[in-house]
Amino acid sequence: MNCNMRPIQMVDTKSQYLKIKSAVDTAIHEVLDSAAYINGKPVQDFTAALNTYQGSAHTITCGNGTDALQIAMMALDLQPGDEVITPSYTYIATTEVVALLKLKPVFVEVDPKTFCIDPVSVRNAITPKTKAIVPVHLYGHAAPMEEIMQIAAEFGLYVIEDNAQAIGCDYTFLDGSKKKTGSIGTVGATSFYPSKNLGAYGDGGAIFTNDAALAQKMKMIANHGQQTRYYHEMVGCNSRLDSMQAAVLNIKLKQLDDYTNARQNAANFYNNAFAGNEKITVPYVAPYSTHVYHQYTLQLHNVNRDALSAYLAEKKIPSMIYYPVPGHRQKMFSGFDLPPVDLTITDWLTERVISLPMHTEMDQEQLSYITENVLNFINN
């Protein structure tokens, strides 16, 4: 390892900040000078800019991505016992909200190539109690939304897109038209956690919809169920994006497409380095989707994953395993009287995937060092 090489991190938010430091520092001081810490002008400006970027009719900012999912489900009037179809192979927040609202999670399979929800599995899981589908655009790749929306229309179901890992991803329909993920379903939800592709310097989230009445309802729910102060028309919560985070996000939104390009360039380097290696399957990109590489996740074949991870750690290369325990095997759902499910692909993936460092600040020296060490271990 070259002693002059920058330390390798899974996500390098500090180096990213240093490139926009002057603009960020100025924006933060403007918030401090204004003393409008909640719902100040930066929140209004960012909401409008994000709405334009997404191409949605309505955008509501909120406290975090988990709140975004919860507010969406509350606004859709989902009732205890209603079934919500969701992939088991995803971060727990997706299904945690389902459980919190006393809905019934119905875990389904994913496509082994894209890691995203499988439409055939969705169709097979629908019952008279099914009310919604929650496709997750995992790792930065779009779920097969055209098929999902067709199924939803056929059975009269809501579609709540979990877009926490894929903001900036483009979906191309069979007719050639394009939309941003998060703007296709009944509602889209996203997160601005610092490590996300569009990350704040704290928590934050947003909700997208093209339904004006639903947008108004979600806005009220996020603000204690009120439209006029002190007049609470429904049970809500307190979930808001503060002015300082909005000020940061407003700057970073202008950089988002460049950030996406940087991630894609890093992914291309990885792909070229691993091309043709029968022990590695690189991330697949379906014809309908771009890939914004929130994570760069490999599938390993006949490789000791834990040993590889340990070897990389010795070489000061971080790696991660997302998600070692899928939703259908989590203890938190043991009291929900869920029927046993056979999710062979999900279980297979949890045993074979590993994610390599992926962020906007990776340079060729770091990428070369990472790929060389991965291949040294796998080929020896």
N, C-alpha and C positions, 0 to 999 in steps of 0.2 A: 504493500500500500504506500503510495506516494505521501510523504509526510506533509506536503504542501496542499494536498487535496482537501477540499472542504469536507467536514464531517457529513456523513450521509444520514438523512432523517427520513422517516416515512412521510412526513409532511413538514415543509419548511416555511412556516408562516412568518418567521422573523425576516428572512431574506426577501420575501415578497413585500413585507411592510417597508423595508429600507428603500425599495425602488419608488415607493409612493409616499415616503415619509413626509415630505414638505406639504403636500396636499392634504394628507390625513391630519397632520398636526394643526394645520390652519383650520380645517373644518371642525376639529374637536374644540379648539379654543373659541371658535365662533359660537358653538353651542354653550360653552361655559360663560361666555360674555352675554349671551341672550338670556340665560337662566331658564330657557324653555326646554326643560329636560324631558318632558312627556308630551308627545303629539306636537312637537315643534315643527317648524318649516321643513327641516330635513326629512322628517317622516312623510310629510305630504309630497315633497319633491321626489323622494325615493319611490313611494307608492305609485306615483304617476309614471315615472321612468320605467319601473319594473313592469307595470301594466302594458306599456308600449312595447317593451322588449318581448314579453310573453305573447302578445297579440290576443290577450284575453279582454273581455268586456269589463270585468271587475276584478280588482285586487284588494285584499284586506291583509294588512300586516298584523302580526301577533307575536307572542313571546317566544315561541320555539316551534319546531316541526311537529313535536308530539301534540302540542296544543292545537296546531293547525288541523291535524287529523281528528282530534276530539271535537273541535268546534264544528267541523264538517258533518260528522256523524250526528251531533246534537241537532244541527239545523235541518237535517233530513228526517228528523223525528223517528229515528230508529228506536225500537222499544226492546226492553229486556226479553231475551229469548229469540229475537230475530237473528237469523243466520247471516254471517258475513264471510264470504269466501276470500281467502288470502293465501299467498304462498307461505309455507312453513320455513322456507329458506330465505330469511331476511332478518334485519335487525329487529329486536323484540318490540320496539316502540310501535310498529305497525299493528301488532296483535295485542299489545298491552292496552291500548286504547279500547279495543273491542271488549276486552275483559273488564276494564274499568267501568264501562257503561252497561255492564251485565248483558251484553250481546253474546252470541255464541260463535266463536271462531270455527270456521270449517277449513281445515288445512288441505291444500292441494299441491300438486306436483309442479315442478319447473322444467323448462327446456334445458337439457344438458349442455347445449351450446351457448345459449345466451344467459343462463341463470335466472331467467324471468318466467313468470307464470305461464303455464301450459293451457291453452284454450280447451283442449279436449278434456283435461282434468277438471277444468271449471265447469264445463257443460255436464259432465257426469256427476258433479257434486250438487247440482241445483235441486232443491226441494220446494214444496209450497211455502216453507218458512224463510227461504232465501230472499234477502232484501237488497244486498249490495255486494259488489266485487271490488276488492282493493288490489289492483295490479301495482307491483313495485318495479320501478325502473332501476334495477339493481346494478351497482358498480359503474353506472353511467351509460348503460345501454337501455334502449326503450323496450318495454313489454309490447307484445303484438296487439296494439290498441285497436286496429281495424276489426280484427276478429272478436276481441273482447266487447267492443261497442255493438257489434252485430248480435252477439249473444245477449247482451244486456237489453237491447231493444226487443228482441224476441220474447224475453221473459219479463219485461217490465222492471228491470233492476237499475239501481243507481251504480255509477262507477266513480270511485274515489281514487284518484291517482296519487300514489306516494312517490313524489318527485324529489325527495330529499337528496338523492345521489346523482341526479341527472339534469340539473338546470343547465340550459343551453343546448340540450340534445334536440335534434330535428327528427320528426317522424314524417315519412313520405307515404302517402296513401296510394292505392292502386291507380287512381286517376291522375297521379302526378302532383297533386296538391300537397302542401307541407304545413305542419303545425309544430309548435314547441311542445315537448312533453310537459304535462301539467295543465295544458289548455284544451285537452281533448275530451276528457270525461265530464261527468256532472260537476265534479269539483276536483281541483288539484291542490296538493299540499306540499310545501317544501320547507327546508330548514336552512338557517344561516349559521349553524354551528361553525366555529373557527376553521375546522379542517375541511369543510365542504368546498366545492368548486367556487361558489360565491359565499365566502365566509365573513362573518362579522368578527369583532374582537370581544365577543361575549355571545349570549344566546339571542336568537331571533328566528322568525318564521313568517310564512305568508300563505295565503289561500287564494286560489283563482277560480273564477266561474264565469259563465256567459249568461247566467240566469239572474236578472236584476232583483227579483224578490228574494231569492236565496242569498244573494250578496248582502242585501240589507239585513236579513235575519242573522247571518254570520257576523256581521259587523256589530249588531246588537248583543249577540251572545258573548263576543269577545270583550264587551264593555258592560259587564254586569247585567245584561239583558235589558239595557235601556237605550232609547233613542234620544229622549229628552232627559236631562240630568234630574235624578231623584225619582223618575217615573219608570219603574221596572216592569216591563210587560211580560217577561219570561225569565226563567232561571238561566243565568249565564255564568260567566267566569271573568277573571281579571287577567287578560292576556294581551300585552301590547309591546310593540317594538319601541324602544326608547330613542330619543333624538340623537344621542351620541352614536349608537349602533347604526342608525339610518344614515348619518353623515358619512360614516366609514363605507357603508354599503353603496351609497350613491357614487362614491369615487371608484370603488371596485367594480361596480356594474359596467362602467365605461370600459373596463379592462377585460371583461369576462370572455369575449371572443378571442382575445389574445391569449388569455389564460388557457382556454380550451385548445388553441393551436399548440401551445407549449406542451400540454399533456399529450396531445396526439403525436407530436414529434418524438417525445420520450417513448411512447408506446411503439411507434414505428421502429425505433432503435432496438427495443427489446424484441419485437417481432422478427426483425431481420437477423438478430443474433441467434435466436432460437429456431429459426426456420429449418425444417427438415429433421429436427431431433424427435425421434419416435417416443421419447420418454416425456415430452412436454407438449401440451396443447395450449396454444396462445389464445387470448380472447377472440371470440368470433364476433363479426359484425354482420348483422342481417341486412339484406337489401333495403329494408324499410327504415333502417335506423342509422344515424351517425353514432359515434361513441365518444363520450366526453371524459372517460377514464377517471372517474372518481377513485376507483381502485384499478390496479393492473393485476389481474388474478389468473394464475396458471392452474391447469390441471396436470397432475403428475401421474405417471404410469410406471409401476414397478420401481418406485423411488421411495426411500424411507423419508417421509416428509419431516418428521421431528428431528431426524439426524441432519437433514439439510438445513433446517432452521437454526439448529445449534451451531453448525459449521459456519453459516453466514454471520451469526452473532459473534463468533470468534474473530471473524474478519471485519467486525464493526459495521456489518450491514444488517439493518433491521428488516424484519419481515413480520407478517401478521397472518393469522388464520381466521377468516370470516366465513361462516359462523359455526363454531365447533359443535354447538348443541342447537339443532333446529327447533322451531316453535312447538312442534307436536311432541317433542321430548322434554319440554321444560316443565319443571315442577309446578310452576305457577298456575298451570291449567289442569292440575290433577283434580280439582274440585268441580270441574265443569261438566262432568259426566259425558265426555266426548267419546265417540266410538273409536276403536283402534283403526289406524290408517296405515296402508302400505305405501310409503313414499320412498321407493327404492332408489330413485335418482337423487333425491335430496340427501338420503343417508350416504349414498356413494360419493356425492360431492363433498360433504362435510369431512370425509376421510382423505380427500385427495387434492384439495385446493390449497394454494399458498399465494399470498399477495406480496409483491415486491414494492419498494419505495416508488411513490408516484406523486409528483407535485409540479408546480410551475417553474421551479428554480433549478431543476436538474440539469447538469452539464454533461458533456460527452465523456469527460474523464470519470465522473461518477458512474455513468451508465456502463462504460466499458469495464470498470472494475467490478460492478455488480454482475454483469452477464458472464464475465470470465470466471468468476468464482462459482456461480451457479453451474456453469458447464463443467468446470473442473470437478465439482462434486459428483454431478450426474454421470459423467463419462468415465469416472475412475472407480 
